[in-house]
Amino acid sequence: MKIGIIGAGFTGLSAAYYLAQKGYDVTVFEKDEKPGGLAVGYREKEWDWSLEKHYHHWFTNDKSVLKLANDINHKVIIRRPKTSSFVDGGIFQLDSPTSLLKFPKIGFLDRVRMGASLAALRYNPVWRPLERFRAQSYLELSMGKDAYLKIWKPLMQNKLGKYAGDVSLAWFWARVYKRTESLAYPEGGFLSFAEHLQKEVEKKGGKFYYNTEVTELKSQKSKVKIISQKSKVKDHEFDSVTVTLPSFFFIKIAPQLPADYKKNLLKLKSLGALNLMLRLKKQFLTDGTYWLSVCDAKSPILAIVEHTNFIDNEHYNNEHIIYLGNYVEQDDPRFKMTEDELLKLYDPWLRKINPNYKLSIINYKLFKAPFAQPIIPTNYSKIIPPPETPLPNVYLANIQQVYPWDRGTNYAVELGQKISEFIFNV
C-alpha cells in the first residue's frame, strides 16, 4: 500500500516511521529543506550542534517522544533548569512550591491560594468537565487578587492577546498537569533527532522529498493524486494521503473539500510564533534562569529563554543564546517588523534586566511561523476535526487535534502514531 504524507514535522515523521515499520510504502513531501516542522533547526558554522528556530524542550513525562528516541537509540539529556518570572521590575524564581512560598510580591495567603489552585489542577487527572469553563475566570477566582493581577493576567494577555478571556480551563489544566521540574533535550538538537528519525524511515524503504511544496491534492476514486510543481517524484498517486499541514494550508491545496467543511476548519484559530534569537558573548540571565516569563502587560516580549542556561554552550562555540519569544496574530505590527525593528522595540525591556547586553551581541536572527499556538475555546472537544476528511482516503493530522494537550513535539509524535494506527485499521 502506497501512502503519501504531506509535511515532515514530527507528526509526519512519526507517522512515516510507524507506517514504514508496518511495511507500508511511504513517501513524505516537505516544502522546506529540512525536517522538523516548528522544531526545525539550523547550524552556524562555528557550532557543533544545531539549534531550533523556535525554542523547544521535552518534559520528562513526554512518554511518546521519549519512547521513540529510545526505540531509535537517540540519546536524551535530562536536567533541571531554573524557571523564573519578571514581576515589578525584578526576577524571582517560581518553579516549585518552596519558591512560591518565598515569593515576596504577593501576600502569604495569596501564595497559599495560588499553590492550592495549581495543585488542584496538577493532581486532577480528569480534564473533560473543565472544558466548559474559561481559564481566565478560574484564575481570577482561585488565585487571589494580587497573584492574578501580578502574574496570571499579564501572562494570559501577553500570550493570547484578544483571546485571553476565551480559552478553556482544560487548555490551562493541560499546561499545569504535564509540567515537570526536569526537562529533556535530544543530543545534537531537534534537527539531529529529526534527521535520525528520517534515516530510520529510509531504512524501511521510505522516501523524502524536500524543497517540494504540494500545490494541489486530488481524490480520484480509490487513489489520491499529489501535485507539486517542483517535485521529482515520478508517480504522484497514492492509496491514501495524510496531511499534517495547518488547516488553512489544507484548505488551500484541496479545492475538492466541501464548503461547510472548509468553513468549520476556518473557525479554528491559531497564533503565529515570533522569535528573535540573540547570540551573545556573555550570559544574559546571570542568575542562571533558563525560562523567564515576563509578567507585565506593557511588555512587548512574552518570554526570554536562555537556551545555554539549560544546554551547555560548549556546543555553540561557547556563545550564550537567548530567544525573545512571542505568540502574535499575523496582523500584529510585530509580525511585520524586521529583526532590527524588533530589537529596537525590545531594547528598553532587555536593558531593565541586563543593562550592558548590547556590548556582547555577536549576531541576531528573526524567525517567524504563521501557525504555532492553537486557540482552544470552551467545549473544544465538540469542534475538534476528526482524522477522516470528506475526501476519500485523505486524512488530517495536525496540531489542532492534539487536544486536550497543547502544542509540542511529544503530542505531534503521539498524533503521528495514532494516525498510522488509524490507517492500519481502515
Buried (B, 14 or more C-beta within 10 A) or exposed (E): BBBBBBBBBBBBBBBBBBBBBEEBBBBBBBBBEBBBBBBBBBBBEEBEBBBBBBBBBBBBEBEBBBBBBEEBEBEBBEEBBBBBBBBEEEBBBBBEEEBBEEBEBBEEEBBEBBBEBBEEBEEEEEBEEBBEBBBBEBBBEBBBEBBBBBBBBBBBBBBBBEBBEBBBBBBBBBEBBBBEEEBBBBBBBBBBBBBBBBEBBBEBEBBBBBBBBBBBBBBEEEBBBBEBEEBEBEEBBBBBBBBBBBBBBBBBBBEBBEEEBBEEBEEBBBBBBBBBBBBBEEBBBEEEBBBBBBBBEEBBBBBBBBBBBBBEBEBBEEBBBBBBBBBBBEEBEBBEBEBEEBBEBBEEBBEBBBEEBEEBEBEBEBBBBBBBBBBBBBEBBEEBBEBEBEBBBBBBBBBBBBBBBBBBBBBBBBBBBBBBBBBEEE
